[in-house]
Amino acid sequence: MKPLDLEEFRWDGSEFGEEYHSYPTEAEREIVYAVTNTAVKFHNGDIDKIKQRLKSACEFYLRYKDRPALLAKEIPKYRKEVEKFGEREALFPVLHRTYEWDFKKYNKWLFKLAFKGVME
């Protein structure tokens, strides 16, 4: 195991350097160059999109970790799911009352929600 480093997946197209010179005409070389550059841009653009999505998933998880009531308040579509991890009344807190939450199960569910595309 090791930390995620998406920069390892960056690609500069350099392995096409020798192949580029093997094409007999300038027109063929220009086509290969254009296709390679386009592929590099798309590939590296995808890396940037993946990085942004992972960053967003991390921010989502960290914002709502150990804060089920906040998740239910800010994103009501998850309210029914959140209720499974604690007292329903905790979503409408009353001052000076302690509510019971199963934070371990909630945080595990939240992690799977935040990273569902990666964890499948």
ChimeraX attribute file (.defattr): number of C-alpha atoms within 10 A of each C-alpha:
attribute: neighborCount
match mode: 1-to-1
recipient: residues
	/A:1	3
	/A:2	4
	/A:3	5
	/A:4	7
	/A:5	8
	/A:6	11
	/A:7	11
	/A:8	8
	/A:9	10
	/A:10	15
	/A:11	14
	/A:12	14
	/A:13	14
	/A:14	11
	/A:15	9
	/A:16	12
	/A:17	11
	/A:18	9
	/A:19	11
	/A:20	18
	/A:21	13
	/A:22	10
	/A:23	14
	/A:24	9
	/A:25	9
	/A:26	11
	/A:27	10
	/A:28	14
	/A:29	16
	/A:30	13
	/A:31	13
	/A:32	17
	/A:33	16
	/A:34	12
	/A:35	12
	/A:36	18
	/A:37	14
	/A:38	13
	/A:39	15
	/A:40	17
	/A:41	16
	/A:42	12
	/A:43	16
	/A:44	17
	/A:45	13
	/A:46	13
	/A:47	18
	/A:48	15
	/A:49	12
	/A:50	13
	/A:51	15
	/A:52	12
	/A:53	13
	/A:54	15
	/A:55	12
	/A:56	14
	/A:57	17
	/A:58	14
	/A:59	13
	/A:60	17
	/A:61	19
	/A:62	15
	/A:63	12
	/A:64	19
	/A:65	18
	/A:66	17
	/A:67	16
	/A:68	24
	/A:69	21
	/A:70	16
	/A:71	20
	/A:72	18
	/A:73	13
	/A:74	11
	/A:75	10
	/A:76	12
	/A:77	11
	/A:78	13
	/A:79	18
	/A:80	11
	/A:81	14
	/A:82	23
	/A:83	18
	/A:84	13
	/A:85	18
	/A:86	17
	/A:87	14
	/A:88	17
	/A:89	12
	/A:90	16
	/A:91	18
	/A:92	10
	/A:93	12
	/A:94	10
	/A:95	6
	/A:96	6
	/A:97	7
	/A:98	9
	/A:99	13
	/A:100	11
	/A:101	20
	/A:102	13
	/A:103	16
	/A:104	12
	/A:105	12
	/A:106	22
	/A:107	19
	/A:108	12
	/A:109	15
	/A:110	23
	/A:111	19
	/A:112	15
	/A:113	14
	/A:114	20
	/A:115	17
	/A:116	12
	/A:117	8
	/A:118	8
	/A:119	9
	/A:120	6
